[in-house]
Amino acid sequence: MSVSRRTFAATVGGSLVALGVGQAHAGAEPRAGTRAAAGKAAADDPYTQAFLTQYNKIKDPANGYFSPDGIPYHSVETLMVEAPDHGHETTSEAMSFYMWLEAAYGRVSGDWGPFNTAWAVAEKSLIPSHADQPSNDGYRPGAPATYAAEFPLPSDYPSPMNSSVSVGSDPIATELSSAYGTTDVYGMHWIMDVDNIYGYGNTPGTGAENGPGKKPSFINTYQRGAQESVWETVPQPTTDQFKYGGTNGYLDLFVKDASYAKQWKYTNAPDADARAVQAAYWAYRWAQAQGKESEVSASVAKAAKMGDYLRYATFDKYFKRIGDCTSPTGCPAGSGRSSQHYLLSWYYAWGGAEPGGGWAWRIGDGAAHQGYQNPLAAWAMSTVPALVPKSPTAKGDWATSLKRQLEFLRWLQSSEGALAGGCTNSWDGSYSTPPAGTPTFYGMAYDWQPVYHDPPSNNWFGFQAWGLERVAEYYYVTGDTDAEAILDKWVAWASSKTTVGADGTYRFPSTLNWTGAPDTWNPSAPGANSGLHVTVVDYSNDVGVGAAYVKTLVYYAAKSGDAEAAALAKSLLDAIVAHADDQGVAVPETRADYSRFRDEVYIPSGWSGRMPGGEEIKPGVTFLDLRSWYKDDPSWPKVQAYLDGGEAPVFTYHRFWAQADVALALATYAELLVAEGRAAVRPARGSAA
């Protein structure tokens, strides 16, 4: 799509009727004064109206996006297996999109009550209370955890605890406790069984295994190495009081120890907590422009606090030294900041004994993925006073993290423009020696598929759209030329692989394939990565990924004045929302992977136990055997027909994050390319000035 700079203003207007908002004039009045700073679009702007239509669909109780407790479900539909293994679970991902959605609503409406409610819901659900993490007073920063190696396959587990491997010291625990007057950790656990379909009853605020009953329950799943897909997981309670599972609850499926104690444990998804900070930044900026910053100040302070603890994700798993860690015993324990890589890794986790046990542990992670980075959040926590955390070293940590994240993304940019996977300080999760010739980033080994391999973690285009959208927001706010250079190349590549037809059909990359590797990082003279390449395997019209992609284009175009990016954003957004239905915006998807309901879940020989619903846990069980309740789902018959030899089932899913992102794409387009309607833009790529 080629658009001259003279026609830029026309590309950002036009009609939008798919969501039922009607034909309206899209030219917005110039922004001025407080209203201008708030970024409110003109009242008759169809994209703002489309945002409100989509927002109201999400918030309509009849559409089923929220539980009776106000927790957003992962999806409206219950038969759903991807990262969560049931649609009525939720994730910190969904919660962070809920916060972001309500921030955008506050900008448009001036009502900040729903944004504050989203934070209140997070505190009552995914952020463990003291009762849910009762023994942090037993945590020793000088001995944060006992080493247990990761292994490639689920069949390699349980992993032996090994106290002979040295671990480093935790340099932030003491200042966190001092800053907030508690030893508890303030972060979201990544997953929750909102309807308690499993029946563990790890009800927030109780610290107990309360058993069946339709109340939200903490759970966990992934525990056994890079090859463990969702289809090979053993779900488990976060507070394991040995009421379910085997003799030792579920613990001895994952770790091998001399004895086992009842305990609690949580895992944080850093990209989600960073997104919550990101949403809080926009809420604060927009509310401040409306003269209403006091209405969001308490929630923004919670975001800053969350960002303080989020620093655990910037440390090696066992606080070992960063760089050249090629054996568990040869890699020295870190001290001070020597164990801090400053990137947003895949997780941090914490746990401890049930009351009376007297011990607790914390770990970071040495593996970082490009799709988890968030330079906007790092910038906000090092620059915006309301979001700078209380701990004395937090501001400096996030300032360093911002620079390191931008270097990381530049290091991973392929010749074509897409971003490759990431790096690790612990090869194979066991501080092993990487293959000879593996390039490094500050001594950490390049990994084209960091953390998980089934499917390869960086083959999904969604991680490109999610990650680059944050870079584009940061670029829009700051004008940073390092971010601009990354975006220039990425947008040109992604645009060249995107098609929007005259009939409204559209497609963009879905699965990517990677060859080669980046050059070893040299911050003073970055390499050209001429040997790192990406190809597109297949394409998608996924509405959530498409919405994130649209936002990337919008923020980029709004700052750079790129006419082609603005035009593509509009045409792609219009094509996406043409798929509106009564519950939101969605397209059918064929789920051939549902053949894996019959995948075997590895259980060690001689191990036996039972799920809360009575399902037996023993060698030879399948994913479905451990989740027999799926057979009672209204949509199960079409999966059963597929398992019996029929066609792969087709579902039209309404994922919360995707529906929120469609709404956010509409609001962002209205704010930046309709309301601002720039006249002066840079030429289209490849055209003369």
Secondary structure, DSSP 4 states (H G I P E B T S, - for coil): ----GGGHHHHT-----TTS------PPPPP-HHHHHHTPPPTT-HHHHHHHHHHHHHH-GGG--B-TTSPBPSBSSS---SSSSSTTEEEHHHHHHHHHHHHHHHHHHS--HHHHHHHHHHHHTTS--GGGSTTGGGB-TTS---EE---SSGGGPSEEEETTS-----SSHHHHHHHHT-SS----BSEEETT-SS-----TTT-S---SSSS-EEEE---S-TT--GGG---EESEE-SSSBBTTBTGGGTEE-SS---EEEEEE-HHHHHHHHHHHHHHHHHHHHTT-HHHHHHHHHHHHHHHHHGGGGGB-TT-BPSS---STTTSPBP-TTTTB--S-BS-EEEEEESTTS--EEEE--SEEEGGG--HHHHHHHHH-GGGS-SSTTHHHHHHHHHHHHHHHHHHTB-SSS-B--EEESSBTTTTBPPPTT--EETTEEEESS-S-BTTBTT-BTHHHHHHHHHHHHHHHHH--HHHHHHHHHHHHHHHHT-EE-TTS-EEEEEEEEEES-PPPP-TTS----TT-EEEEEEEE--HHHHHHHHHHHHHHHHHH--HHHHHHHHHHHHHHHTTB-SSSB---EE-GGGGGGGPBPP--TT--EE-TT--EE-TT-BTTGGGGGGGGSTTHHHHHHHHTT-PPPEE---BHHHHHHHHHHHHHHIIIIISS--S--PPPTTS--
